[in-house]
């Protein structure tokens, strides 16, 4: 069964390859706005499933009967019950970083694996501690452009690493794809081939 990653994220692509999976990439195009009052775990698992299902439908209509296994994922950052997606502009990125400064927050990734027979959905939660950031540190980090396409406006594997003394849970989840969780969903399907 051919594995398809329903994401344009270069980080997800690198992580999946690092874990030894063979796959193709077919990005999904679904709206990523949370529903009013939607809880963070419900939000990311819904988006992961919508992405995987959209790509599965598209590939199935193009190649009927072709066995596809589509992996969808969505990551968000939450603090004080608020969902922090990707920043809209540099000012929004600075606002998010000020919220995270000197505090702990959660990174949640929803993953979904869709095949012709089933749809499995799961989520991973990791706690992340941030050091206190000065306005100058925030401004110079935002000026690098790195925060702009990242949930919560930072990349743990990038320059923001120096401000993160501690995490609780899966590091790869914070990068964007919890590999152990993904493997636990994919391996039973690949063994069944």
HUBELRA-V710480 format. One record per residue. N is the residue number from 1. RES is the residue in one letter. PSI is psi in whole degrees, 0 to 359 (none if undefined). NEAR is the number of other ideal C-beta (glycine too) atoms within 8 Angstrom. D_FIRST is the distance of its C-alpha to the first C-alpha in Angstrom with 2 decimals. Layout:
N_RES_PSI_NEAR_D_FIRST / N_RES_PSI_NEAR_D_FIRST
//
This chain:
1_X_131_9_0.00 / 2_X_127_9_3.81 / 3_X_131_13_6.44 / 4_X_128_15_9.55 / 5_X_118_12_12.95 / 6_X_57_14_15.33 / 7_X_142_13_18.38 / 8_X_359_5_20.87 / 9_X_120_9_22.18 / 10_X_330_6_22.70 / 11_X_317_11_23.17 / 12_X_320_12_19.77 / 13_X_313_11_18.22 / 14_X_317_8_20.50 / 15_X_317_13_19.84 / 16_X_320_14_16.05 / 17_X_318_9_16.62 / 18_X_325_7_19.48 / 19_X_358_9_17.42 / 20_X_13_4_15.34 / 21_X_142_8_11.98 / 22_X_132_3_10.47 / 23_X_165_11_9.97 / 24_X_165_7_11.68 / 25_X_129_9_14.49 / 26_X_92_11_15.45 / 27_X_143_8_18.47 / 28_X_151_12_19.40 / 29_X_91_4_23.01 / 30_X_149_8_24.40 / 31_X_139_3_27.93 / 32_X_19_6_28.23 / 33_X_135_4_31.60 / 34_X_150_7_32.14 / 35_X_153_6_33.69 / 36_X_127_4_37.34 / 37_X_6_4_37.61 / 38_X_130_10_33.86 / 39_X_149_6_33.31 / 40_X_317_11_31.33 / 41_X_319_10_28.55 / 42_X_321_8_28.24 / 43_X_307_15_28.24 / 44_X_325_15_25.41 / 45_X_323_14_23.11 / 46_X_313_10_23.91 / 47_X_318_13_23.19 / 48_X_315_16_19.87 / 49_X_316_14_18.79 / 50_X_319_11_20.42 / 51_X_311_16_18.69 / 52_X_317_17_15.13 / 53_X_321_13_16.13 / 54_X_315_12_17.90 / 55_X_320_15_15.08 / 56_X_314_13_12.68 / 57_X_316_8_15.68 / 58_X_314_9_16.40 / 59_X_322_13_13.10 / 60_X_325_11_13.02 / 61_X_329_6_16.65 / 62_X_323_5_16.15 / 63_X_74_7_13.28 / 64_X_137_5_13.67 / 65_X_353_4_11.19 / 66_X_128_8_8.36 / 67_X_107_8_5.18 / 68_X_148_13_5.61 / 69_X_112_14_6.42 / 70_X_128_16_9.90 / 71_X_119_17_12.37 / 72_X_150_19_15.98 / 73_X_151_17_19.08 / 74_X_135_13_22.81 / 75_X_140_12_25.68 / 76_X_163_15_29.32 / 77_X_138_15_32.56 / 78_X_141_12_35.05 / 79_X_135_11_38.71 / 80_X_35_4_41.37 / 81_X_1_4_38.91 / 82_X_140_7_38.28 / 83_X_126_10_34.91 / 84_X_105_14_35.08 / 85_X_211_9_32.46 / 86_X_140_8_32.65 / 87_X_146_12_36.31 / 88_X_329_4_37.69 / 89_X_175_6_40.16 / 90_X_323_9_41.95 / 91_X_322_6_44.35 / 92_X_320_10_41.55 / 93_X_315_13_39.95 / 94_X_319_12_43.40 / 95_X_314_9_43.81 / 96_X_316_14_40.56 / 97_X_324_15_41.53 / 98_X_322_9_44.98 / 99_X_320_11_43.44 / 100_X_335_15_41.36 / 101_X_125_11_44.28 / 102_X_14_6_45.68 / 103_X_172_9_43.45 / 104_X_148_7_40.28 / 105_X_178_13_37.40 / 106_X_141_12_33.86 / 107_X_127_15_30.57 / 108_X_128_15_27.92 / 109_X_127_16_24.25 / 110_X_138_18_22.20 / 111_X_147_17_18.41 / 112_X_139_17_16.05 / 113_X_119_15_12.38 / 114_X_129_12_11.69 / 115_X_179_13_9.21 / 116_X_332_5_10.73 / 117_X_332_3_12.19 / 118_X_167_6_13.51 / 119_X_118_10_14.82 / 120_X_138_7_15.92 / 121_X_139_10_18.66 / 122_X_169_10_20.77 / 123_X_151_11_23.38 / 124_X_139_12_25.01 / 125_X_130_10_28.73 / 126_X_134_15_30.63 / 127_X_136_10_34.40 / 128_X_131_13_35.80 / 129_X_132_10_39.50 / 130_X_141_13_41.11 / 131_X_167_9_44.46 / 132_X_135_6_47.11 / 133_X_139_14_46.84 / 134_X_162_6_49.84 / 135_X_326_6_49.96 / 136_X_317_6_50.18 / 137_X_317_9_47.01 / 138_X_312_13_45.14 / 139_X_317_9_46.60 / 140_X_328_8_45.80 / 141_X_315_14_42.18 / 142_X_323_12_41.66 / 143_X_338_7_43.28 / 144_X_341_8_40.53 / 145_X_346_5_38.04 / 146_X_321_11_35.51 / 147_X_345_15_35.69 / 148_X_330_10_35.03 / 149_X_26_3_31.24 / 150_X_136_10_30.90 / 151_X_134_10_31.11 / 152_X_0_11_34.55 / 153_X_32_16_35.65 / 154_X_159_13_34.87 / 155_X_114_11_32.45 / 156_X_331_12_32.74 / 157_X_3_6_31.38 / 158_X_216_8_34.02 / 159_X_334_8_37.77 / 160_X_348_12_37.78 / 161_X_327_8_36.94 / 162_X_348_5_40.69 / 163_X_7_10_41.37 / 164_X_93_12_38.93 / 165_X_341_5_40.64 / 166_X_140_6_38.43 / 167_X_156_11_35.16 / 168_X_108_5_34.21 / 169_X_204_9_30.53 / 170_X_119_11_27.41 / 171_X_317_9_28.35 / 172_X_332_11_24.85 / 173_X_320_16_25.03 / 174_X_327_11_28.16 / 175_X_328_11_26.51 / 176_X_355_12_23.86 / 177_X_107_15_20.81 / 178_X_99_12_21.42 / 179_X_320_12_19.17 / 180_X_318_8_19.94 / 181_X_314_12_19.20 / 182_X_315_14_15.87 / 183_X_321_9_14.93 / 184_X_333_7_16.21 / 185_X_321_12_13.94 / 186_X_321_13_10.63 / 187_X_318_8_11.43 / 188_X_329_7_11.77 / 189_X_323_12_8.27 / 190_X_330_10_6.96 / 191_X_327_6_9.98 / 192_X_345_5_9.29 / 193_X_none_5_6.69
//
